[in-house]
Amino acid sequence: MNNDNLIWKGLRRSDPNRPRPLADAVLRLIWEERQVSRADIARLAGLSRSTVSEIINEILPMGLVAEVGEGPSRGGRRPIVLEFQDDVCVILGVEMGGAHVAVALTDLRGKVLAWESREHPVRSDPDGARVVIADLCQKCLEAPEAMGRPLVGIGVAAPCPVDPAHPDQLSPVVMPAWDGKLGLDGLSEKYGVPLLVDNDANLGALAEYWWGQGEDVDNLAYIKVATGIGSGHIIGGEIYRGATGVAGEIGHIAIDPQGKRCICGLRGCLVTMVGGHALEARAAELMTEFPHSSLVDQKATIRDIENAALMGDPLALEVIQEAAKHLGTALAGLLNLMNPAVVVLGGDLARVGELVLAPLRERVQSRTLVSSVAAAKILVSKLGTQSVAVGAATYVLKAALSDSRLFPVVHGSAKAANGGKSA
């Protein structure tokens, strides 16, 4: 799927001196190798040295690549080493949670330079959420670590399905208060950069694939447990979205057809048993059975439950174990169907680690084909609470490495970012 379907309100910088399309592949190769000579580029890309020299002459004025000295000789003249400049630009990644907003400012290697997070009823207050998003983006760009570097773009992770053909439209079923509109036009226009939108679990999966637990595999599933529950899937190294962007809505698999009514209109969906509000409600129900729990006589939040579980509280452990079993039932079906090499658990429950992983793996083991279980590792996120926002920024980076017209021309920014020293 081409980037034009994924970049909403996006733009292509119309510099007549922009590199030709072949240069995009060479730029991506330099990014992947970090440091490489022209001769190595010719060998790795299957291009003539004269063609590589022409392409490098087109790329160097962009400021994304610098000549950083001589490499070892292989019998002739010592080659000039080219290095991708990870720190000359920045990217904003926005996570819209059900009840919070988080923003990460990253460099061009996924490193978080600045981080802002704020609790907010995102699902029920769209106008307020838009204000919070704009405020946190500005705070990140004003952070000392930003150093005034040019912005490549803004990635936004939405807590609902996103149709790739209409990424500015939000699901009226999952987010009815938003009236089907993302409404972040002004943010893209304010900074003069493209704004890319995708589902939050998809972007969590992308972050884990590029920087986390999935760096060595091509097939990965990411399960986000928060206010809602979603799954993102990497197949063959690419996000799998389905025909209209709703692939991975694991939270709306009916675990108990006679169960509680879900916001989607169905009964017994996984989210009604494992979502954040469901776990808080379950803790309240169990308090009479665990009178000595530290959670008794309080309205326990999901964070309270996690903290208590980590301290060995029996009520909290019961809530976590029940949730793990329900999640394991759904995950077993996913493993049998998709057979990913790695499953990464992110969001709220990931914080308790083995307390959720042990019963989860046990339930999966009893309900999954042996060959599928043997091949899949079930792990907690390496990136923790920052995974989705970092994934949103990574989404922008991925698009820019495929189409260099999305990058700003940074010229001397490499030296500025390094305090005036050549990289």
LOMAR-706630 format. One record per residue (C-alpha): residue number from 1; residue in one letter; x, y, z. Coordinates in steps of 0.02 Angstrom, whole numbers. Layout:
BEGIN
pos, code, east, north, up
NUM, a, X, Y, Z
...
//
This chain:
BEGIN
pos, code, east, north, up
1, m, 0, 0, 0
2, n, 76, 167, -48
3, n, 106, 308, 72
4, d, -21, 423, -10
5, n, -160, 318, 66
6, l, -82, 330, 238
7, i, -31, 513, 247
8, w, -177, 621, 293
9, k, -157, 806, 259
10, g, 19, 756, 210
11, l, 137, 849, 98
12, r, 280, 819, -20
13, r, 415, 951, -8
14, s, 435, 1015, -186
15, d, 622, 1049, -196
16, p, 676, 1027, -378
17, n, 844, 962, -316
18, r, 766, 818, -220
19, p, 847, 649, -254
20, r, 771, 533, -385
21, p, 675, 378, -326
22, l, 827, 264, -335
23, a, 909, 374, -204
24, d, 773, 326, -80
25, a, 833, 146, -82
26, v, 1014, 201, -58
27, l, 966, 319, 84
28, r, 873, 176, 170
29, l, 1026, 64, 147
30, i, 1139, 194, 228
31, w, 1015, 209, 372
32, e, 1016, 20, 395
33, e, 1205, 4, 388
34, r, 1235, 163, 489
35, q, 1411, 179, 417
36, v, 1455, 120, 242
37, s, 1570, 165, 97
38, r, 1519, 201, -82
39, a, 1600, 39, -137
40, d, 1499, -59, -9
41, i, 1339, 27, -66
42, a, 1377, -24, -245
43, r, 1405, -204, -190
44, l, 1253, -215, -76
45, a, 1133, -127, -196
46, g, 1199, -204, -356
47, l, 1238, -35, -433
48, s, 1388, 31, -527
49, r, 1508, 141, -430
50, s, 1475, 286, -548
51, t, 1288, 273, -515
52, v, 1318, 267, -328
53, s, 1428, 421, -337
54, e, 1292, 516, -430
55, i, 1162, 464, -303
56, i, 1272, 511, -155
57, n, 1299, 682, -233
58, e, 1110, 702, -234
59, i, 1090, 641, -55
60, l, 1229, 738, 33
61, p, 1147, 911, 13
62, m, 997, 849, 113
63, g, 1105, 844, 270
64, l, 1046, 669, 320
65, v, 1211, 587, 274
66, a, 1387, 648, 309
67, e, 1563, 596, 259
68, v, 1648, 552, 423
69, g, 1823, 497, 379
70, e, 1916, 354, 296
71, g, 1881, 170, 315
72, p, 2005, 25, 307
73, s, 2091, -6, 141
74, r, 2059, -166, 42
75, g, 2214, -148, -64
76, g, 2184, 22, -142
77, r, 2141, 195, -82
78, r, 2056, 205, 87
79, p, 1868, 231, 58
80, i, 1771, 379, 125
81, v, 1644, 321, 253
82, l, 1466, 386, 243
83, e, 1363, 395, 403
84, f, 1177, 422, 426
85, q, 1148, 569, 543
86, d, 1019, 506, 667
87, d, 1011, 668, 765
88, v, 982, 800, 631
89, c, 791, 789, 635
90, v, 656, 746, 759
91, i, 487, 658, 748
92, l, 332, 673, 857
93, g, 236, 516, 905
94, v, 65, 538, 987
95, e, -29, 403, 1081
96, m, -214, 435, 1107
97, g, -263, 316, 1245
98, g, -440, 292, 1306
99, a, -400, 394, 1461
100, h, -233, 479, 1427
101, v, -124, 562, 1297
102, a, 63, 529, 1281
103, v, 187, 610, 1162
104, a, 364, 555, 1121
105, l, 493, 658, 1029
106, t, 619, 542, 946
107, d, 772, 553, 837
108, l, 790, 456, 674
109, r, 841, 297, 766
110, g, 690, 284, 882
111, k, 779, 359, 1032
112, v, 659, 454, 1146
113, l, 724, 630, 1172
114, a, 575, 703, 1264
115, w, 418, 628, 1339
116, e, 254, 705, 1399
117, s, 100, 615, 1465
118, r, -63, 674, 1539
119, e, -222, 588, 1598
120, h, -375, 643, 1501
121, p, -545, 566, 1457
122, v, -500, 552, 1274
123, r, -650, 448, 1220
124, s, -779, 567, 1295
125, d, -695, 737, 1271
126, p, -629, 758, 1093
127, d, -606, 947, 1101
128, g, -509, 935, 1262
129, a, -405, 791, 1195
130, r, -356, 893, 1041
131, v, -299, 1034, 1154
132, v, -197, 914, 1261
133, i, -116, 836, 1107
134, a, -66, 1007, 1040
135, d, 0, 1061, 1210
136, l, 106, 905, 1238
137, c, 176, 913, 1061
138, q, 230, 1092, 1090
139, k, 308, 1048, 1258
140, c, 411, 910, 1177
141, l, 471, 1026, 1039
142, e, 519, 1156, 1168
143, a, 616, 1031, 1274
144, p, 804, 1064, 1283
145, e, 836, 895, 1200
146, a, 743, 952, 1042
147, m, 879, 1083, 1011
148, g, 773, 1168, 879
149, r, 800, 1028, 755
150, p, 679, 1018, 607
151, l, 525, 910, 624
152, v, 496, 770, 497
153, g, 315, 734, 539
154, i, 187, 683, 670
155, g, 125, 506, 695
156, v, -40, 479, 786
157, a, -97, 316, 865
158, a, -286, 307, 881
159, p, -376, 190, 1004
160, c, -492, 122, 870
161, p, -485, 43, 696
162, v, -415, 158, 561
163, d, -462, 135, 379
164, p, -302, 163, 276
165, a, -406, 246, 139
166, h, -483, 369, 264
167, p, -359, 389, 408
168, d, -437, 553, 466
169, q, -599, 463, 510
170, l, -624, 378, 678
171, s, -741, 235, 719
172, p, -910, 304, 776
173, v, -941, 139, 868
174, v, -784, 144, 974
175, m, -771, 335, 988
176, p, -947, 405, 963
177, a, -909, 574, 1044
178, w, -782, 613, 908
179, d, -917, 617, 773
180, g, -806, 514, 659
181, k, -672, 649, 642
182, l, -494, 654, 706
183, g, -490, 843, 691
184, l, -302, 872, 700
185, d, -293, 974, 538
186, g, -221, 1122, 630
187, l, -77, 1024, 704
188, s, -13, 972, 533
189, e, -36, 1147, 465
190, k, 45, 1231, 616
191, y, 209, 1138, 595
192, g, 200, 1117, 405
193, v, 231, 930, 414
194, p, 135, 773, 365
195, l, 26, 689, 494
196, l, 7, 499, 486
197, v, -127, 401, 579
198, d, -146, 217, 621
199, n, -220, 105, 755
200, d, -128, 105, 922
201, a, -97, -83, 929
202, n, -31, -81, 750
203, l, 95, 51, 799
204, g, 142, -41, 959
205, a, 180, -191, 849
206, l, 284, -83, 732
207, a, 386, -14, 878
208, e, 421, -188, 947
209, y, 468, -251, 774
210, w, 592, -109, 743
211, w, 662, -80, 917
212, g, 598, -209, 1040
213, q, 558, -394, 1059
214, g, 532, -425, 873
215, e, 694, -362, 798
216, d, 747, -536, 741
217, v, 579, -599, 673
218, d, 467, -557, 526
219, n, 302, -612, 603
220, l, 244, -536, 767
221, a, 85, -500, 864
222, y, 70, -359, 990
223, i, -72, -362, 1118
224, k, -113, -197, 1202
225, v, -211, -211, 1364
226, a, -275, -42, 1423
227, t, -448, 38, 1432
228, g, -480, -62, 1273
229, i, -390, -213, 1203
230, g, -317, -226, 1030
231, s, -188, -326, 935
232, g, -69, -271, 800
233, h, 11, -391, 678
234, i, 173, -386, 581
235, i, 174, -511, 438
236, g, 326, -522, 326
237, g, 394, -364, 406
238, e, 240, -257, 368
239, i, 87, -206, 468
240, y, -63, -312, 423
241, r, -222, -205, 428
242, g, -350, -308, 334
243, a, -463, -242, 196
244, t, -530, -92, 292
245, g, -409, -75, 438
246, v, -502, -178, 568
247, a, -385, -327, 576
248, g, -329, -362, 753
249, e, -485, -311, 851
250, i, -455, -452, 974
251, g, -544, -355, 1111
252, h, -710, -390, 1025
253, i, -693, -577, 1012
254, a, -842, -649, 1106
255, i, -772, -754, 1249
256, d, -942, -773, 1334
257, p, -1095, -746, 1221
258, q, -1202, -728, 1378
259, g, -1083, -604, 1459
260, k, -1092, -417, 1489
261, r, -1144, -299, 1351
262, c, -995, -217, 1262
263, i, -987, -41, 1189
264, c, -987, -124, 1017
265, g, -1161, -195, 1052
266, l, -1107, -376, 1072
267, r, -1101, -478, 1232
268, g, -954, -556, 1322
269, c, -816, -474, 1220
270, l, -640, -497, 1287
271, v, -630, -313, 1334
272, t, -777, -335, 1454
273, m, -669, -457, 1552
274, v, -491, -393, 1531
275, g, -503, -207, 1489
276, g, -451, -80, 1620
277, h, -627, -38, 1678
278, a, -672, -224, 1684
279, l, -525, -262, 1799
280, e, -569, -118, 1914
281, a, -750, -179, 1923
282, r, -693, -358, 1956
283, a, -583, -300, 2100
284, a, -733, -212, 2177
285, e, -838, -372, 2161
286, l, -706, -478, 2249
287, m, -675, -365, 2399
288, t, -796, -459, 2512
289, e, -701, -621, 2476
290, f, -533, -543, 2522
291, p, -570, -435, 2675
292, h, -386, -418, 2719
293, s, -333, -354, 2549
294, s, -249, -184, 2540
295, l, -376, -139, 2406
296, v, -526, -154, 2521
297, d, -625, 6, 2556
298, q, -555, 100, 2407
299, k, -600, 124, 2225
300, a, -452, 31, 2155
301, t, -383, 89, 1988
302, i, -290, -26, 1870
303, r, -128, 50, 1934
304, d, -179, 11, 2113
305, i, -216, -170, 2063
306, e, -47, -187, 1978
307, n, 45, -115, 2128
308, a, -47, -230, 2247
309, a, -14, -383, 2138
310, l, 171, -344, 2136
311, m, 164, -340, 2327
312, g, 79, -511, 2332
313, d, -96, -450, 2376
314, p, -214, -601, 2355
315, l, -361, -502, 2285
316, a, -253, -416, 2155
317, l, -171, -581, 2107
318, e, -343, -660, 2083
319, v, -395, -518, 1968
320, i, -234, -532, 1868
321, q, -245, -722, 1853
322, e, -426, -717, 1797
323, a, -383, -587, 1666
324, a, -234, -690, 1606
325, k, -345, -843, 1580
326, h, -475, -745, 1480
327, l, -337, -666, 1377
328, g, -255, -836, 1353
329, t, -416, -906, 1280
330, a, -420, -770, 1148
331, l, -233, -779, 1118
332, a, -242, -967, 1089
333, g, -360, -937, 944
334, l, -245, -802, 876
335, l, -94, -918, 883
336, n, -186, -1058, 796
337, l, -244, -939, 660
338, m, -94, -826, 633
339, n, 55, -926, 702
340, p, 167, -777, 744
341, a, 345, -808, 801
342, v, 329, -686, 947
343, v, 182, -618, 1045
344, v, 218, -459, 1142
345, l, 107, -403, 1285
346, g, 98, -215, 1306
347, g, -10, -89, 1397
348, d, -66, -101, 1578
349, l, -45, -286, 1620
350, a, 130, -295, 1547
351, r, 192, -205, 1701
352, v, 163, -356, 1814
353, g, 273, -469, 1705
354, e, 272, -653, 1752
355, l, 120, -631, 1863
356, v, 17, -619, 1704
357, l, 131, -714, 1586
358, a, 133, -877, 1686
359, p, -56, -907, 1690
360, l, -70, -837, 1514
361, r, 55, -961, 1445
362, e, -28, -1103, 1541
363, r, -199, -1065, 1466
364, v, -124, -1047, 1292
365, q, -31, -1213, 1311
366, s, -193, -1304, 1349
367, r, -288, -1230, 1203
368, t, -164, -1214, 1061
369, l, -90, -1333, 934
370, v, 79, -1397, 996
371, s, 175, -1340, 841
372, s, 106, -1165, 857
373, v, 149, -1150, 1042
374, a, 325, -1217, 1016
375, a, 360, -1083, 887
376, a, 289, -934, 980
377, k, 371, -838, 1121
378, i, 253, -740, 1235
379, l, 346, -592, 1308
380, v, 313, -423, 1387
381, s, 355, -265, 1292
382, k, 535, -205, 1296
383, l, 478, -26, 1269
384, g, 351, -21, 1411
385, t, 229, 123, 1418
386, q, 317, 214, 1276
387, s, 291, 78, 1145
388, v, 138, 150, 1058
389, a, 198, 331, 1051
390, v, 369, 272, 990
391, g, 279, 166, 861
392, a, 185, 319, 800
393, a, 351, 410, 774
394, t, 424, 255, 692
395, y, 278, 255, 570
396, v, 334, 426, 510
397, l, 515, 371, 500
398, k, 467, 217, 398
399, a, 369, 324, 275
400, a, 511, 450, 258
401, l, 640, 315, 227
402, s, 529, 253, 86
403, d, 501, 427, 13
404, s, 639, 550, 54
405, r, 529, 697, 1
406, l, 455, 687, 175
407, f, 621, 735, 253
408, p, 661, 919, 274
409, v, 824, 980, 199
410, v, 929, 1001, 356
411, h, 1093, 1064, 282
412, g, 1203, 1111, 430
413, s, 1091, 1036, 565
414, a, 1209, 890, 592
415, k, 1343, 1005, 661
416, a, 1217, 1107, 759
417, a, 1148, 952, 842
418, n, 1322, 899, 895
419, g, 1371, 1064, 970
420, g, 1462, 1125, 814
421, k, 1568, 969, 793
422, s, 1567, 866, 636
423, a, 1476, 700, 658
//
